[in-house]
């Protein structure tokens, strides 16, 4: 699954497409997930930049939103890599 991106003067938005629910060849049900938007926010100074991750489920009235500093982004990448390696 590839992401798409768009850039303007305020930052770059990356969109990871939704994944529909599927049945595996073994007959197991794997639920889908809605699209994820990742926005690298540029508000002028490098120190003010943050990464915003947003996911909105169609059956909810709100979205899940995370805002991370530059250091937290690196820690999140490390945590994701470690968790995927253990699966």
PDB file of N, CA, C and O in Angstrom, chain B, residues numbered from 101:
ATOM      1  N   UNK B 101       0.848  -1.167   0.000  1.00  0.00           N
ATOM      2  CA  UNK B 101       0.000   0.000   0.000  1.00  0.00           C
ATOM      3  C   UNK B 101       0.899   1.237   0.000  1.00  0.00           C
ATOM      4  O   UNK B 101       1.705   1.416   0.913  1.00  0.00           O
ATOM      5  N   UNK B 102       0.769   2.063  -0.986  1.00  0.00           N
ATOM      6  CA  UNK B 102       1.589   3.264  -1.092  1.00  0.00           C
ATOM      7  C   UNK B 102       0.828   4.473  -0.585  1.00  0.00           C
ATOM      8  O   UNK B 102      -0.401   4.458  -0.514  1.00  0.00           O
ATOM      9  N   UNK B 103       1.551   5.508  -0.235  1.00  0.00           N
ATOM     10  CA  UNK B 103       0.894   6.732   0.193  1.00  0.00           C
ATOM     11  C   UNK B 103       1.019   7.779  -0.906  1.00  0.00           C
ATOM     12  O   UNK B 103       1.886   7.696  -1.776  1.00  0.00           O
ATOM     13  N   UNK B 104       0.138   8.759  -0.844  1.00  0.00           N
ATOM     14  CA  UNK B 104       0.211   9.892  -1.750  1.00  0.00           C
ATOM     15  C   UNK B 104       0.565  11.115  -0.925  1.00  0.00           C
ATOM     16  O   UNK B 104       0.397  11.110   0.294  1.00  0.00           O
ATOM     17  N   UNK B 105       1.054  12.166  -1.576  1.00  0.00           N
ATOM     18  CA  UNK B 105       1.424  13.363  -0.829  1.00  0.00           C
ATOM     19  C   UNK B 105       1.035  14.615  -1.585  1.00  0.00           C
ATOM     20  O   UNK B 105       0.903  14.613  -2.809  1.00  0.00           O
ATOM     21  N   UNK B 106       0.853  15.688  -0.827  1.00  0.00           N
ATOM     22  CA  UNK B 106       0.625  17.012  -1.398  1.00  0.00           C
ATOM     23  C   UNK B 106       1.297  18.028  -0.483  1.00  0.00           C
ATOM     24  O   UNK B 106       1.295  17.879   0.739  1.00  0.00           O
ATOM     25  N   UNK B 107       1.874  19.066  -1.094  1.00  0.00           N
ATOM     26  CA  UNK B 107       2.636  20.056  -0.338  1.00  0.00           C
ATOM     27  C   UNK B 107       2.098  21.450  -0.608  1.00  0.00           C
ATOM     28  O   UNK B 107       1.737  21.780  -1.738  1.00  0.00           O
ATOM     29  N   UNK B 108       2.045  22.274   0.450  1.00  0.00           N
ATOM     30  CA  UNK B 108       1.736  23.689   0.301  1.00  0.00           C
ATOM     31  C   UNK B 108       2.683  24.471   1.212  1.00  0.00           C
ATOM     32  O   UNK B 108       3.623  23.895   1.760  1.00  0.00           O
ATOM     33  N   UNK B 109       2.454  25.740   1.377  1.00  0.00           N
ATOM     34  CA  UNK B 109       3.366  26.569   2.161  1.00  0.00           C
ATOM     35  C   UNK B 109       3.334  26.256   3.657  1.00  0.00           C
ATOM     36  O   UNK B 109       4.212  26.704   4.395  1.00  0.00           O
ATOM     37  N   UNK B 110       2.341  25.497   4.115  1.00  0.00           N
ATOM     38  CA  UNK B 110       2.214  25.173   5.530  1.00  0.00           C
ATOM     39  C   UNK B 110       2.734  23.788   5.882  1.00  0.00           C
ATOM     40  O   UNK B 110       2.820  23.444   7.061  1.00  0.00           O
ATOM     41  N   UNK B 111       3.082  22.990   4.880  1.00  0.00           N
ATOM     42  CA  UNK B 111       3.603  21.657   5.154  1.00  0.00           C
ATOM     43  C   UNK B 111       3.243  20.658   4.072  1.00  0.00           C
ATOM     44  O   UNK B 111       2.751  21.012   3.000  1.00  0.00           O
ATOM     45  N   UNK B 112       3.502  19.408   4.384  1.00  0.00           N
ATOM     46  CA  UNK B 112       3.223  18.314   3.456  1.00  0.00           C
ATOM     47  C   UNK B 112       2.262  17.338   4.113  1.00  0.00           C
ATOM     48  O   UNK B 112       2.442  16.969   5.274  1.00  0.00           O
ATOM     49  N   UNK B 113       1.244  16.919   3.373  1.00  0.00           N
ATOM     50  CA  UNK B 113       0.286  15.930   3.851  1.00  0.00           C
ATOM     51  C   UNK B 113       0.509  14.630   3.097  1.00  0.00           C
ATOM     52  O   UNK B 113       0.558  14.611   1.867  1.00  0.00           O
ATOM     53  N   UNK B 114       0.644  13.541   3.850  1.00  0.00           N
ATOM     54  CA  UNK B 114       0.772  12.202   3.282  1.00  0.00           C
ATOM     55  C   UNK B 114      -0.499  11.453   3.637  1.00  0.00           C
ATOM     56  O   UNK B 114      -0.940  11.494   4.785  1.00  0.00           O
ATOM     57  N   UNK B 115      -1.093  10.770   2.673  1.00  0.00           N
ATOM     58  CA  UNK B 115      -2.324  10.016   2.907  1.00  0.00           C
ATOM     59  C   UNK B 115      -2.076   8.543   2.612  1.00  0.00           C
ATOM     60  O   UNK B 115      -1.633   8.174   1.524  1.00  0.00           O
ATOM     61  N   UNK B 116      -2.368   7.724   3.594  1.00  0.00           N
ATOM     62  CA  UNK B 116      -2.303   6.274   3.446  1.00  0.00           C
ATOM     63  C   UNK B 116      -3.737   5.809   3.237  1.00  0.00           C
ATOM     64  O   UNK B 116      -4.592   6.027   4.095  1.00  0.00           O
ATOM     65  N   UNK B 117      -4.004   5.172   2.109  1.00  0.00           N
ATOM     66  CA  UNK B 117      -5.369   4.770   1.762  1.00  0.00           C
ATOM     67  C   UNK B 117      -5.969   3.813   2.783  1.00  0.00           C
ATOM     68  O   UNK B 117      -5.264   3.104   3.501  1.00  0.00           O
ATOM     69  N   UNK B 118      -7.294   3.819   2.818  1.00  0.00           N
ATOM     70  CA  UNK B 118      -8.005   2.891   3.696  1.00  0.00           C
ATOM     71  C   UNK B 118      -7.779   1.461   3.224  1.00  0.00           C
ATOM     72  O   UNK B 118      -7.443   1.215   2.066  1.00  0.00           O
ATOM     73  N   UNK B 119      -7.966   0.543   4.130  1.00  0.00           N
ATOM     74  CA  UNK B 119      -7.878  -0.873   3.775  1.00  0.00           C
ATOM     75  C   UNK B 119      -9.213  -1.519   4.117  1.00  0.00           C
ATOM     76  O   UNK B 119      -9.669  -1.451   5.258  1.00  0.00           O
ATOM     77  N   UNK B 120      -9.831  -2.142   3.129  1.00  0.00           N
ATOM     78  CA  UNK B 120     -11.124  -2.778   3.334  1.00  0.00           C
ATOM     79  C   UNK B 120     -10.967  -4.097   4.087  1.00  0.00           C
ATOM     80  O   UNK B 120      -9.899  -4.709   4.088  1.00  0.00           O
ATOM     81  N   UNK B 121     -12.046  -4.513   4.719  1.00  0.00           N
ATOM     82  CA  UNK B 121     -12.055  -5.803   5.410  1.00  0.00           C
ATOM     83  C   UNK B 121     -11.918  -6.923   4.382  1.00  0.00           C
ATOM     84  O   UNK B 121     -12.467  -6.843   3.283  1.00  0.00           O
ATOM     85  N   UNK B 122     -11.184  -7.960   4.753  1.00  0.00           N
ATOM     86  CA  UNK B 122     -10.980  -9.087   3.833  1.00  0.00           C
ATOM     87  C   UNK B 122     -11.025 -10.404   4.598  1.00  0.00           C
ATOM     88  O   UNK B 122     -10.868 -10.447   5.818  1.00  0.00           O
ATOM     89  N   UNK B 123     -11.242 -11.468   3.847  1.00  0.00           N
ATOM     90  CA  UNK B 123     -11.098 -12.829   4.373  1.00  0.00           C
ATOM     91  C   UNK B 123      -9.782 -13.366   3.854  1.00  0.00           C
ATOM     92  O   UNK B 123      -9.506 -13.298   2.656  1.00  0.00           O
ATOM     93  N   UNK B 124      -8.975 -13.897   4.745  1.00  0.00           N
ATOM     94  CA  UNK B 124      -7.691 -14.455   4.342  1.00  0.00           C
ATOM     95  C   UNK B 124      -7.920 -15.786   3.648  1.00  0.00           C
ATOM     96  O   UNK B 124      -9.006 -16.354   3.766  1.00  0.00           O
ATOM     97  N   UNK B 125      -6.924 -16.305   2.921  1.00  0.00           N
ATOM     98  CA  UNK B 125      -7.074 -17.616   2.284  1.00  0.00           C
ATOM     99  C   UNK B 125      -7.400 -18.718   3.295  1.00  0.00           C
ATOM    100  O   UNK B 125      -8.006 -19.727   2.934  1.00  0.00           O
ATOM    101  N   UNK B 126      -7.003 -18.533   4.560  1.00  0.00           N
ATOM    102  CA  UNK B 126      -7.313 -19.507   5.605  1.00  0.00           C
ATOM    103  C   UNK B 126      -8.705 -19.337   6.190  1.00  0.00           C
ATOM    104  O   UNK B 126      -9.092 -20.081   7.091  1.00  0.00           O
ATOM    105  N   UNK B 127      -9.469 -18.357   5.684  1.00  0.00           N
ATOM    106  CA  UNK B 127     -10.839 -18.160   6.136  1.00  0.00           C
ATOM    107  C   UNK B 127     -10.994 -17.222   7.318  1.00  0.00           C
ATOM    108  O   UNK B 127     -12.105 -17.048   7.821  1.00  0.00           O
ATOM    109  N   UNK B 128      -9.899 -16.610   7.777  1.00  0.00           N
ATOM    110  CA  UNK B 128     -10.007 -15.674   8.888  1.00  0.00           C
ATOM    111  C   UNK B 128     -10.440 -14.310   8.378  1.00  0.00           C
ATOM    112  O   UNK B 128     -10.130 -13.925   7.250  1.00  0.00           O
ATOM    113  N   UNK B 129     -11.161 -13.584   9.225  1.00  0.00           N
ATOM    114  CA  UNK B 129     -11.645 -12.254   8.879  1.00  0.00           C
ATOM    115  C   UNK B 129     -10.646 -11.220   9.397  1.00  0.00           C
ATOM    116  O   UNK B 129     -10.302 -11.224  10.579  1.00  0.00           O
ATOM    117  N   UNK B 130     -10.185 -10.339   8.518  1.00  0.00           N
ATOM    118  CA  UNK B 130      -9.292  -9.262   8.924  1.00  0.00           C
ATOM    119  C   UNK B 130     -10.030  -7.948   8.709  1.00  0.00           C
ATOM    120  O   UNK B 130     -10.335  -7.587   7.572  1.00  0.00           O
ATOM    121  N   UNK B 131     -10.322  -7.222   9.807  1.00  0.00           N
ATOM    122  CA  UNK B 131     -11.081  -5.980   9.660  1.00  0.00           C
ATOM    123  C   UNK B 131     -10.273  -4.917   8.928  1.00  0.00           C
ATOM    124  O   UNK B 131      -9.043  -4.913   8.986  1.00  0.00           O
ATOM    125  N   UNK B 132     -10.948  -4.043   8.261  1.00  0.00           N
ATOM    126  CA  UNK B 132     -10.281  -2.949   7.563  1.00  0.00           C
ATOM    127  C   UNK B 132     -10.049  -1.774   8.488  1.00  0.00           C
ATOM    128  O   UNK B 132     -10.480  -1.782   9.641  1.00  0.00           O
ATOM    129  N   UNK B 133      -9.373  -0.776   7.983  1.00  0.00           N
ATOM    130  CA  UNK B 133      -9.111   0.451   8.724  1.00  0.00           C
ATOM    131  C   UNK B 133      -9.265   1.640   7.786  1.00  0.00           C
ATOM    132  O   UNK B 133      -8.957   1.544   6.598  1.00  0.00           O
ATOM    133  N   UNK B 134      -9.744   2.766   8.324  1.00  0.00           N
ATOM    134  CA  UNK B 134      -9.892   3.952   7.478  1.00  0.00           C
ATOM    135  C   UNK B 134      -8.532   4.548   7.108  1.00  0.00           C
ATOM    136  O   UNK B 134      -7.497   4.160   7.650  1.00  0.00           O
ATOM    137  N   UNK B 135      -8.562   5.482   6.190  1.00  0.00           N
ATOM    138  CA  UNK B 135      -7.338   6.158   5.742  1.00  0.00           C
ATOM    139  C   UNK B 135      -6.666   6.882   6.901  1.00  0.00           C
ATOM    140  O   UNK B 135      -7.306   7.241   7.889  1.00  0.00           O
ATOM    141  N   UNK B 136      -5.361   7.088   6.755  1.00  0.00           N
ATOM    142  CA  UNK B 136      -4.575   7.815   7.754  1.00  0.00           C
ATOM    143  C   UNK B 136      -3.956   9.017   7.055  1.00  0.00           C
ATOM    144  O   UNK B 136      -3.398   8.894   5.964  1.00  0.00           O
ATOM    145  N   UNK B 137      -4.058  10.181   7.692  1.00  0.00           N
ATOM    146  CA  UNK B 137      -3.431  11.392   7.172  1.00  0.00           C
ATOM    147  C   UNK B 137      -2.273  11.773   8.082  1.00  0.00           C
ATOM    148  O   UNK B 137      -2.428  11.833   9.302  1.00  0.00           O
ATOM    149  N   UNK B 138      -1.115  12.031   7.490  1.00  0.00           N
ATOM    150  CA  UNK B 138       0.073  12.447   8.223  1.00  0.00           C
ATOM    151  C   UNK B 138       0.484  13.803   7.674  1.00  0.00           C
ATOM    152  O   UNK B 138       0.731  13.949   6.477  1.00  0.00           O
ATOM    153  N   UNK B 139       0.557  14.799   8.561  1.00  0.00           N
ATOM    154  CA  UNK B 139       0.865  16.154   8.124  1.00  0.00           C
ATOM    155  C   UNK B 139       2.098  16.651   8.827  1.00  0.00           C
ATOM    156  O   UNK B 139       2.144  16.703  10.056  1.00  0.00           O
ATOM    157  N   UNK B 140       3.116  17.024   8.044  1.00  0.00           N
ATOM    158  CA  UNK B 140       4.310  17.636   8.598  1.00  0.00           C
ATOM    159  C   UNK B 140       4.071  19.131   8.580  1.00  0.00           C
ATOM    160  O   UNK B 140       4.126  19.766   7.526  1.00  0.00           O
ATOM    161  N   UNK B 141       3.801  19.698   9.758  1.00  0.00           N
ATOM    162  CA  UNK B 141       3.391  21.085   9.901  1.00  0.00           C
ATOM    163  C   UNK B 141       4.599  22.015   9.944  1.00  0.00           C
ATOM    164  O   UNK B 141       5.495  21.841  10.770  1.00  0.00           O
ATOM    165  N   UNK B 142       4.617  22.985   9.066  1.00  0.00           N
ATOM    166  CA  UNK B 142       5.674  23.996   9.059  1.00  0.00           C
ATOM    167  C   UNK B 142       5.064  25.338   9.418  1.00  0.00           C
ATOM    168  O   UNK B 142       4.333  25.927   8.621  1.00  0.00           O
ATOM    169  N   UNK B 143       5.357  25.812  10.595  1.00  0.00           N
ATOM    170  CA  UNK B 143       4.812  27.097  11.028  1.00  0.00           C
ATOM    171  C   UNK B 143       5.896  28.160  11.115  1.00  0.00           C
ATOM    172  O   UNK B 143       5.837  29.027  11.987  1.00  0.00           O
ATOM    173  N   UNK B 144       6.864  28.110  10.246  1.00  0.00           N
ATOM    174  CA  UNK B 144       7.899  29.130  10.245  1.00  0.00           C
ATOM    175  C   UNK B 144       9.237  28.616  10.708  1.00  0.00           C
ATOM    176  O   UNK B 144      10.115  28.358   9.885  1.00  0.00           O
ATOM    177  N   UNK B 145       9.420  28.460  12.008  1.00  0.00           N
ATOM    178  CA  UNK B 145      10.697  28.052  12.555  1.00  0.00           C
ATOM    179  C   UNK B 145      10.801  26.545  12.665  1.00  0.00           C
ATOM    180  O   UNK B 145       9.815  25.870  12.962  1.00  0.00           O
ATOM    181  N   UNK B 146      11.988  26.014  12.429  1.00  0.00           N
ATOM    182  CA  UNK B 146      12.229  24.567  12.504  1.00  0.00           C
ATOM    183  C   UNK B 146      11.813  24.016  13.867  1.00  0.00           C
ATOM    184  O   UNK B 146      11.267  22.916  13.950  1.00  0.00           O
ATOM    185  N   UNK B 147      12.066  24.768  14.927  1.00  0.00           N
ATOM    186  CA  UNK B 147      11.743  24.306  16.277  1.00  0.00           C
ATOM    187  C   UNK B 147      10.241  24.169  16.500  1.00  0.00           C
ATOM    188  O   UNK B 147       9.817  23.446  17.401  1.00  0.00           O
ATOM    189  N   UNK B 148       9.438  24.845  15.700  1.00  0.00           N
ATOM    190  CA  UNK B 148       7.979  24.801  15.851  1.00  0.00           C
ATOM    191  C   UNK B 148       7.321  23.695  15.034  1.00  0.00           C
ATOM    192  O   UNK B 148       6.111  23.496  15.135  1.00  0.00           O
ATOM    193  N   UNK B 149       8.105  22.962  14.217  1.00  0.00           N
ATOM    194  CA  UNK B 149       7.523  21.944  13.356  1.00  0.00           C
ATOM    195  C   UNK B 149       7.049  20.750  14.175  1.00  0.00           C
ATOM    196  O   UNK B 149       7.711  20.326  15.122  1.00  0.00           O
ATOM    197  N   UNK B 150       5.897  20.221  13.797  1.00  0.00           N
ATOM    198  CA  UNK B 150       5.354  19.019  14.433  1.00  0.00           C
ATOM    199  C   UNK B 150       4.791  18.093  13.360  1.00  0.00           C
ATOM    200  O   UNK B 150       4.529  18.504  12.230  1.00  0.00           O
ATOM    201  N   UNK B 151       4.617  16.852  13.740  1.00  0.00           N
ATOM    202  CA  UNK B 151       3.991  15.862  12.868  1.00  0.00           C
ATOM    203  C   UNK B 151       2.612  15.559  13.453  1.00  0.00           C
ATOM    204  O   UNK B 151       2.492  15.227  14.632  1.00  0.00           O
ATOM    205  N   UNK B 152       1.583  15.676  12.631  1.00  0.00           N
ATOM    206  CA  UNK B 152       0.212  15.420  13.067  1.00  0.00           C
ATOM    207  C   UNK B 152      -0.296  14.179  12.342  1.00  0.00           C
ATOM    208  O   UNK B 152      -0.244  14.110  11.114  1.00  0.00           O
ATOM    209  N   UNK B 153      -0.784  13.202  13.098  1.00  0.00           N
ATOM    210  CA  UNK B 153      -1.341  11.976  12.529  1.00  0.00           C
ATOM    211  C   UNK B 153      -2.834  11.967  12.849  1.00  0.00           C
ATOM    212  O   UNK B 153      -3.232  12.153  13.999  1.00  0.00           O
ATOM    213  N   UNK B 154      -3.657  11.749  11.822  1.00  0.00           N
ATOM    214  CA  UNK B 154      -5.116  11.811  11.992  1.00  0.00           C
ATOM    215  C   UNK B 154      -5.773  10.620  11.315  1.00  0.00           C
ATOM    216  O   UNK B 154      -5.414  10.246  10.198  1.00  0.00           O
ATOM    217  N   UNK B 155      -6.747  10.029  12.012  1.00  0.00           N
ATOM    218  CA  UNK B 155      -7.541   8.948  11.439  1.00  0.00           C
ATOM    219  C   UNK B 155      -8.977   9.139  11.890  1.00  0.00           C
ATOM    220  O   UNK B 155      -9.251   9.330  13.075  1.00  0.00           O
ATOM    221  N   UNK B 156      -9.886   9.085  10.933  1.00  0.00           N
ATOM    222  CA  UNK B 156     -11.304   9.298  11.224  1.00  0.00           C
ATOM    223  C   UNK B 156     -12.109   8.087  10.788  1.00  0.00           C
ATOM    224  O   UNK B 156     -12.092   7.701   9.619  1.00  0.00           O
ATOM    225  N   UNK B 157     -12.813   7.496  11.737  1.00  0.00           N
ATOM    226  CA  UNK B 157     -13.697   6.367  11.430  1.00  0.00           C
ATOM    227  C   UNK B 157     -15.051   6.919  11.003  1.00  0.00           C
ATOM    228  O   UNK B 157     -15.547   7.863  11.618  1.00  0.00           O
ATOM    229  N   UNK B 158     -15.660   6.352   9.960  1.00  0.00           N
ATOM    230  CA  UNK B 158     -16.934   6.885   9.458  1.00  0.00           C
ATOM    231  C   UNK B 158     -18.073   6.832  10.477  1.00  0.00           C
ATOM    232  O   UNK B 158     -18.989   7.651  10.409  1.00  0.00           O
ATOM    233  N   UNK B 159     -18.035   5.886  11.417  1.00  0.00           N
ATOM    234  CA  UNK B 159     -19.132   5.743  12.367  1.00  0.00           C
ATOM    235  C   UNK B 159     -18.916   6.525  13.664  1.00  0.00           C
ATOM    236  O   UNK B 159     -19.665   6.332  14.622  1.00  0.00           O
ATOM    237  N   UNK B 160     -17.920   7.394  13.716  1.00  0.00           N
ATOM    238  CA  UNK B 160     -17.653   8.214  14.896  1.00  0.00           C
ATOM    239  C   UNK B 160     -17.833   9.680  14.550  1.00  0.00           C
ATOM    240  O   UNK B 160     -17.728  10.075  13.389  1.00  0.00           O
ATOM    241  N   UNK B 161     -18.106  10.480  15.566  1.00  0.00           N
ATOM    242  CA  UNK B 161     -18.262  11.914  15.321  1.00  0.00           C
ATOM    243  C   UNK B 161     -16.953  12.668  15.525  1.00  0.00           C
ATOM    244  O   UNK B 161     -16.904  13.878  15.301  1.00  0.00           O
ATOM    245  N   UNK B 162     -15.892  11.984  15.946  1.00  0.00           N
ATOM    246  CA  UNK B 162     -14.598  12.622  16.154  1.00  0.00           C
ATOM    247  C   UNK B 162     -13.497  11.822  15.466  1.00  0.00           C
ATOM    248  O   UNK B 162     -13.707  10.685  15.042  1.00  0.00           O
ATOM    249  N   UNK B 163     -12.341  12.428  15.365  1.00  0.00           N
ATOM    250  CA  UNK B 163     -11.188  11.760  14.777  1.00  0.00           C
ATOM    251  C   UNK B 163     -10.136  11.535  15.856  1.00  0.00           C
ATOM    252  O   UNK B 163     -10.087  12.272  16.842  1.00  0.00           O
ATOM    253  N   UNK B 164      -9.291  10.516  15.672  1.00  0.00           N
ATOM    254  CA  UNK B 164      -8.140  10.303  16.538  1.00  0.00           C
ATOM    255  C   UNK B 164      -6.999  11.136  15.972  1.00  0.00           C
ATOM    256  O   UNK B 164      -6.659  11.015  14.795  1.00  0.00           O
ATOM    257  N   UNK B 165      -6.405  11.986  16.815  1.00  0.00           N
ATOM    258  CA  UNK B 165      -5.342  12.879  16.363  1.00  0.00           C
ATOM    259  C   UNK B 165      -4.179  12.815  17.344  1.00  0.00           C
ATOM    260  O   UNK B 165      -4.365  12.897  18.558  1.00  0.00           O
ATOM    261  N   UNK B 166      -2.966  12.666  16.790  1.00  0.00           N
ATOM    262  CA  UNK B 166      -1.731  12.720  17.570  1.00  0.00           C
ATOM    263  C   UNK B 166      -0.888  13.860  17.029  1.00  0.00           C
ATOM    264  O   UNK B 166      -0.812  14.052  15.816  1.00  0.00           O
ATOM    265  N   UNK B 167      -0.252  14.624  17.918  1.00  0.00           N
ATOM    266  CA  UNK B 167       0.695  15.636  17.492  1.00  0.00           C
ATOM    267  C   UNK B 167       2.023  15.342  18.171  1.00  0.00           C
ATOM    268  O   UNK B 167       2.099  15.237  19.395  1.00  0.00           O
ATOM    269  N   UNK B 168       3.071  15.209  17.358  1.00  0.00           N
ATOM    270  CA  UNK B 168       4.369  14.782  17.862  1.00  0.00           C
ATOM    271  C   UNK B 168       5.447  15.804  17.553  1.00  0.00           C
ATOM    272  O   UNK B 168       5.433  16.447  16.503  1.00  0.00           O
ATOM    273  N   UNK B 169       6.384  15.944  18.485  1.00  0.00           N
ATOM    274  CA  UNK B 169       7.561  16.764  18.221  1.00  0.00           C
ATOM    275  C   UNK B 169       8.539  15.952  17.378  1.00  0.00           C
ATOM    276  O   UNK B 169       8.350  14.753  17.176  1.00  0.00           O
ATOM    277  N   UNK B 170       9.571  16.609  16.895  1.00  0.00           N
ATOM    278  CA  UNK B 170      10.565  15.950  16.059  1.00  0.00           C
ATOM    279  C   UNK B 170      11.208  14.762  16.787  1.00  0.00           C
ATOM    280  O   UNK B 170      11.378  13.698  16.192  1.00  0.00           O
ATOM    281  N   UNK B 171      11.561  14.928  18.052  1.00  0.00           N
ATOM    282  CA  UNK B 171      12.150  13.837  18.829  1.00  0.00           C
ATOM    283  C   UNK B 171      11.190  12.681  19.025  1.00  0.00           C
ATOM    284  O   UNK B 171      11.590  11.519  18.953  1.00  0.00           O
ATOM    285  N   UNK B 172       9.919  12.992  19.275  1.00  0.00           N
ATOM    286  CA  UNK B 172       8.913  11.947  19.446  1.00  0.00           C
ATOM    287  C   UNK B 172       8.698  11.157  18.164  1.00  0.00           C
ATOM    288  O   UNK B 172       8.400   9.964  18.214  1.00  0.00           O
ATOM    289  N   UNK B 173       8.848  11.815  17.006  1.00  0.00           N
ATOM    290  CA  UNK B 173       8.699  11.116  15.728  1.00  0.00           C
ATOM    291  C   UNK B 173       9.747  10.011  15.622  1.00  0.00           C
ATOM    292  O   UNK B 173       9.428   8.884  15.246  1.00  0.00           O
ATOM    293  N   UNK B 174      10.990  10.333  15.950  1.00  0.00           N
ATOM    294  CA  UNK B 174      12.054   9.318  15.902  1.00  0.00           C
ATOM    295  C   UNK B 174      11.790   8.185  16.887  1.00  0.00           C
ATOM    296  O   UNK B 174      12.018   7.019  16.565  1.00  0.00           O
ATOM    297  N   UNK B 175      11.311   8.518  18.086  1.00  0.00           N
ATOM    298  CA  UNK B 175      10.988   7.478  19.066  1.00  0.00           C
ATOM    299  C   UNK B 175       9.832   6.605  18.592  1.00  0.00           C
ATOM    300  O   UNK B 175       9.837   5.394  18.815  1.00  0.00           O
ATOM    301  N   UNK B 176       8.837   7.213  17.935  1.00  0.00           N
ATOM    302  CA  UNK B 176       7.710   6.451  17.401  1.00  0.00           C
ATOM    303  C   UNK B 176       8.175   5.512  16.291  1.00  0.00           C
ATOM    304  O   UNK B 176       7.747   4.359  16.239  1.00  0.00           O
ATOM    305  N   UNK B 177       9.044   5.992  15.405  1.00  0.00           N
ATOM    306  CA  UNK B 177       9.577   5.140  14.341  1.00  0.00           C
ATOM    307  C   UNK B 177      10.299   3.938  14.944  1.00  0.00           C
ATOM    308  O   UNK B 177      10.131   2.810  14.481  1.00  0.00           O
ATOM    309  N   UNK B 178      11.100   4.183  15.974  1.00  0.00           N
ATOM    310  CA  UNK B 178      11.816   3.092  16.636  1.00  0.00           C
ATOM    311  C   UNK B 178      10.833   2.098  17.260  1.00  0.00           C
ATOM    312  O   UNK B 178      11.011   0.887  17.130  1.00  0.00           O
ATOM    313  N   UNK B 179       9.812   2.597  17.927  1.00  0.00           N
ATOM    314  CA  UNK B 179       8.817   1.727  18.564  1.00  0.00           C
ATOM    315  C   UNK B 179       8.063   0.912  17.508  1.00  0.00           C
ATOM    316  O   UNK B 179       7.821  -0.278  17.711  1.00  0.00           O
ATOM    317  N   UNK B 180       7.690   1.533  16.389  1.00  0.00           N
ATOM    318  CA  UNK B 180       6.993   0.808  15.333  1.00  0.00           C
ATOM    319  C   UNK B 180       7.880  -0.279  14.741  1.00  0.00           C
ATOM    320  O   UNK B 180       7.427  -1.403  14.523  1.00  0.00           O
ATOM    321  N   UNK B 181       9.134   0.049  14.481  1.00  0.00           N
ATOM    322  CA  UNK B 181      10.064  -0.957  13.943  1.00  0.00           C
ATOM    323  C   UNK B 181      10.218  -2.132  14.900  1.00  0.00           C
ATOM    324  O   UNK B 181      10.178  -3.286  14.471  1.00  0.00           O
ATOM    325  N   UNK B 182      10.393  -1.858  16.184  1.00  0.00           N
ATOM    326  CA  UNK B 182      10.552  -2.931  17.159  1.00  0.00           C
ATOM    327  C   UNK B 182       9.294  -3.788  17.252  1.00  0.00           C
ATOM    328  O   UNK B 182       9.380  -5.013  17.342  1.00  0.00           O
ATOM    329  N   UNK B 183       8.129  -3.148  17.231  1.00  0.00           N
ATOM    330  CA  UNK B 183       6.899  -3.930  17.358  1.00  0.00           C
ATOM    331  C   UNK B 183       6.653  -4.803  16.131  1.00  0.00           C
ATOM    332  O   UNK B 183       6.157  -5.922  16.264  1.00  0.00           O
ATOM    333  N   UNK B 184       6.989  -4.317  14.948  1.00  0.00           N
ATOM    334  CA  UNK B 184       6.809  -5.091  13.723  1.00  0.00           C
ATOM    335  C   UNK B 184       7.799  -6.241  13.669  1.00  0.00           C
ATOM    336  O   UNK B 184       7.455  -7.330  13.209  1.00  0.00           O
ATOM    337  N   UNK B 185       9.033  -6.016  14.136  1.00  0.00           N
ATOM    338  CA  UNK B 185      10.042  -7.085  14.145  1.00  0.00           C
ATOM    339  C   UNK B 185       9.628  -8.250  15.028  1.00  0.00           C
ATOM    340  O   UNK B 185      10.038  -9.385  14.782  1.00  0.00           O
ATOM    341  N   UNK B 186       8.827  -7.992  16.048  1.00  0.00           N
ATOM    342  CA  UNK B 186       8.440  -9.045  16.993  1.00  0.00           C
ATOM    343  C   UNK B 186       7.216  -9.840  16.543  1.00  0.00           C
ATOM    344  O   UNK B 186       6.818 -10.793  17.213  1.00  0.00           O
ATOM    345  N   UNK B 187       6.612  -9.455  15.408  1.00  0.00           N
ATOM    346  CA  UNK B 187       5.427 -10.189  14.949  1.00  0.00           C
ATOM    347  C   UNK B 187       5.801 -11.351  14.076  1.00  0.00           C
ATOM    348  O   UNK B 187       4.925 -12.075  13.603  1.00  0.00           O
TER     349      UNK B 187
END
